[in-house]
Amino acid sequence: MKLVVSALVLALSLSASAQAPSPPVESVIVTAPAQRPEDALNDFVFNHAAPTTVLGKIARWKRGICPLTLGLTPKLNQFVNQRIIRMAMAAGAPLDDREPCRPDLLVIATGEPQALMDFVRLKRPILLGFHYKSQAARIATMRLPIQAWYSTATEDFNGFIQGDLPALDVMKAIPGGADGFGTTAVSGNRAIGNGLKSELTTAIVVIDTTKIAGRQIGALADYIAMLALSQARSYEECQPVPTITNLFAASCVDGTRPDGITDIDTTYLRGLYKMDAGRTLLGERSSIAYEMKKDLGGY
């Protein structure tokens, strides 16, 4: 198993610098939480989205997603894969339709998650996302029952894409100016956005099988899909609205920790994949919140 996982992690890391979708296993079920204050919804959008370290904007998938789940039973591996695909389709996220596609989203279930992440840190550190070598051990630490790491890239105003690496600082870029990797073109209107966009290029979601006993696979799959499709600040803090991201948040009370995805989650993902990614971070957040309120109604 270690050899198989190592080979797949290697393949995933090459995507950062095959499995084709199968017929749907189960439809996504959306629950309808009770009425929520508008401020709580705004807080969720602010707290959930994690700006990328290099650009300081919200990243999303642009290249087609190709998920691969390992470590569970074959049936459950397929179930998780299909839940990611179904949620991606509902959100308008891109899917890789090649057969076979090359995995860029790897979900691994293991009883030794820290050993796996130590391997990633030592052999494929690019999969940890933007970081300096001194930060690697802290970033690669498994703290939660299910945890994700993302590699990102920056797309400039002309569509040129560069991986987010420590030597690259696109925040200092000027129109036509050069950075450490070449030229980064930006738009002339920085008040509403400079035209630079953050993108997810690879993701690893690790499941600690010693800490998920008694959990329903549906809830776990929804939680994994939310991690897979959106990069969050933290899933350790309880959000003020009913959301699947509260599944493992210890401080949550009944009512804010649902058994599956809610309309908060689905409208957030739709807003994420509708937003103008070239706007400022504030503009991106406002765009997501607007789409959520428009779809949810009552705000």
C-alpha positions, -999 to +999 in steps of 0.1 A: +000+000+000+028+024+008+044+019-026+010+025-043+004+057-023+040+069-029+036+064-067+003+083-067+017+112-046+046+114-071+021+116-100+001+143-082+033+163-075+041+163-112+007+178-118+016+206-094+050+217-111-063+077-137-093+077-130-123+086-151-156+096-135-179+066-130-217+067-131-231+087-101-234+067-069-259+089-051-274+123-056-263+152-033-289+159-007-293+195+004-309+203+038-327+235+046-314+251+078-335+276+098-334+313+091-299+329+096-290+365+104-273+383+074-243+391+096-238+354+103-237+347+066-212+374+059-191+361+087-191+326+072-179+340+038-152+360+055-141+331+078-143+303+053-123+316+024-085+313+029-066+338+007-035+324-010-002+333+006+013+347-026-015+367-041-039+372-012-069+361-032-094+333-031-083+302-052-105+279-070-101+251-096-097+263-132-082+231-148-105+201-148-106+182-115-097+145-115-103+130-081-089+097-069-098+082-035-077+054-018-075+036+014-112+028+020-131-002+006-136-001-032-172+008-028-166+036-004-137+049-025-161+052-054-187+068-031-164+096-020-152+101-056-187+105-068-197+129-041-169+152-051-179+149-087-216+156-080-208+186-058-184+199-084-211+197-111-236+214-089-211+242-081-201+247-117-165+236-110-145+222-139-141+184-143-115+166-164-135+146-189-105+127-204-105+090-201-084+082-181-077+115-165-046+124-145-054+127-108-049+162-094-071+157-063-060+128-041-080+116-011-061+091+011-075+072+041-048+058+064-043+048+100-009+065+099-016+100+085+014+117+100+038+091+084+022+099+051+026+136+055+062+132+067+068+114+034+052+143+015+072+169+035+105+151+027+099+138-008+072+160-024+071+193-004+055+212-033+023+194-024+021+213+009+015+245-010+035+278-007+059+277+023+095+282+032+116+252+043+116+263+079+078+261+079+075+226+064+073+205+096+046+227+111+025+228+079+027+191+074+014+183+109-019+163+109-041+179+135-077+170+125-095+138+116-096+150+080-072+176+066-063+191+033-032+207+016-033+227-016-009+238-043-017+270-060-007+291-090-012+327-102-026+336-136-018+371-148-039+395-169-027+379-202-035+343-190+001+333-182+002+309-153+031+305-128+032+281-098+032+298-064+067+293-051+087+311-023+109+330-049+078+344-066+063+376-053+035+387-077+023+413-052+053+435-063+045+431-099+037+461-120+023+462-156+050+449-178+074+446-149+095+415-142+095+393-112+118+364-103+102+341-129+096+364-158+069+389-165+036+393-147+010+414-165-017+431-145-046+454-154-045+491-148-074+493-124-062+482-089-091+497-071-115+470-082-089+444-091-055+440-109-066+411-131-044+386-113-061+353-103-053+325-078-059+289-089-058+255-072-035+231-091-034+201-068-049+190-035-044+162-010-071+153+015-059+130+042-084+109+064-072+096+097-091+064+099-085+061+137-106+092+143-137+088+122-152+057+139-190+061+142-193+088+115-217+084+086-200+080+053-224+106+037-214+133+061-177+124+057-180+125+019-197+159+020-170+172+043-143+159+021-159+174-010-161+208+006-124+206+014-117+194-022-136+222-039-127+252-017-096+262+003-107+273+038-090+292+065-097+266+092-123+239+099-114+239+136-136+269+145-174+266+146-191+287+119-222+307+129-244+290+103-253+254+097-226+240+074-209+207+069-176+224+077-187+223+114-186+185+114-154+182+136-156+216+153-157+208+190-173+241+200-204+237+178-239+232+194-268+212+180-282+229+149-250+242+135-235+208+129-256+191+103-254+155+090-247+166+054-242+196+031-266+225+035-278+252+013-251+274+029-224+250+015-239+247-020-246+284-025-211+292-013-196+269-038-217+282-066-208+318-056-171+308-055-172+294-091-192+324-104-171+352-089-147+374-109-114+360-097-095+391-110-111+414-084-097+423-050-102+400-021-129+422-008-146+422-042-144+384-043-159+380-009-187+404-017-194+386-050-198+352-032-220+367-005-242+384-031-247+352-050-255+333-018-281+358-006-296+359-040-300+321-041-310+317-004-336+346-003-348+363+028-318+386+032 
